[in-house]
Amino acid sequence: MLSIEGLTKEFGSLVAIEDLDLELEPGEIHGLIGPNGAGKTTTINLITGDLAPTRGTIMYDGEDIAGRSPTDIANMGIGRSFQVVQYFPEMTVRKHLRLASRDPTRTVLSAFTPRTDYTEKIEEIAETAHLDGRLDTVAKNLSHGEQRFLDIAMVLAMDPEVILFDEPAAGLNHSETEEVRQIFEDMRGDYTMLVVEHDIDLVRALSDRISVLHNGSILTTGPPSEVVENETVKEVYLGE
Ligand SMILES: Nc1ncnc2c1ncn2[C@@H]1O[C@H](COP(=O)(O)OP(=O)(O)OP(=O)(O)O)[C@@H](O)[C@H]1O
């Protein structure tokens, strides 16, 4: 599905990502964990094209997308969420989702035909993202948790195949985190998901496989039960 080989990113003399190999299997939820500064956000930024790699390949749909523009990569079906939610305070949830919606059949010519009606799609997405009943609410009036769900909903509106999540539960309380877990559980199988997250209980509960990033390289990849029992992982990450 998405296959990364030998990915390296240098910032001047700092090697943030070094010879990283990572494979996402179709439909899996893949957790990416690691200590602060391990390179998790940089990895996401390299996949999305927000950063250009120093070396390495990112194969997706038979093409090496490493170094392509963020717009190209998003149009190919790779969506992302951000650590900090980006929204327009005065705009309704519905409008956010309409603007984020992507019509793959839309061409320059279709600018002259009526716009696609996304009503049904938007209602489905709102339900998945626990925002049904909030479609006509402006973003600033959503709770903190709901604003994060809006972020997830906006990614869904883009019809991606692969979604990269950067700390989707950051700053959420226990019950909101549980809602994120339920939302992802509903999405399971419909998308290939890479989830960077510090809440280890959430990552364990969700992930089909977990990769541990340490000093810019993958230390180990495997099912959650194996990874959390790995002695080196306990030492470098879980602090045991
Ligand atoms: N634009 C940049 N310029 C220079 N150094 C950077 C840049 N972005 C990241 N780094 C460095 O690269 C390393 C990896 O950072 P990154 O943000 O990817 O880590 P992370 O695992 O996401 O950390 P955290 O869990 O704290 O979010 C760090 O040493 C960071 O200081």
The ligand as an ORCA input file, in Angstrom:
! r2SCAN-3c Opt
* xyz 0 1
  N      12.186     22.131     10.586
  C      13.134     21.630     11.411
  N      14.366     22.173     11.443
  C      15.326     21.666     12.249
  N      15.151     20.603     13.056
  C      13.946     20.032     13.067
  C      12.865     20.499     12.245
  N      11.771     19.719     12.466
  C      12.136     18.798     13.383
  N      13.427     18.972     13.743
  C      14.203     18.130     14.680
  O      14.079     16.803     14.236
  C      13.952     15.908     15.341
  C      12.662     15.129     15.213
  O      11.559     16.007     15.473
  P      10.030     15.538     15.384
  O       9.185     16.737     15.649
  O       9.800     14.794     14.138
  O       9.936     14.528     16.618
  P       8.643     13.845     17.254
  O       8.985     12.408     17.437
  O       7.441     14.171     16.463
  O       8.597     14.569     18.668
  P       7.342     14.923     19.635
  O       6.872     13.620     20.195
  O       7.977     15.802     20.675
  O       6.302     15.636     18.795
  C      14.041     16.772     16.604
  O      15.392     16.763     17.041
  C      13.630     18.142     16.105
  O      14.213     19.154     16.899
*
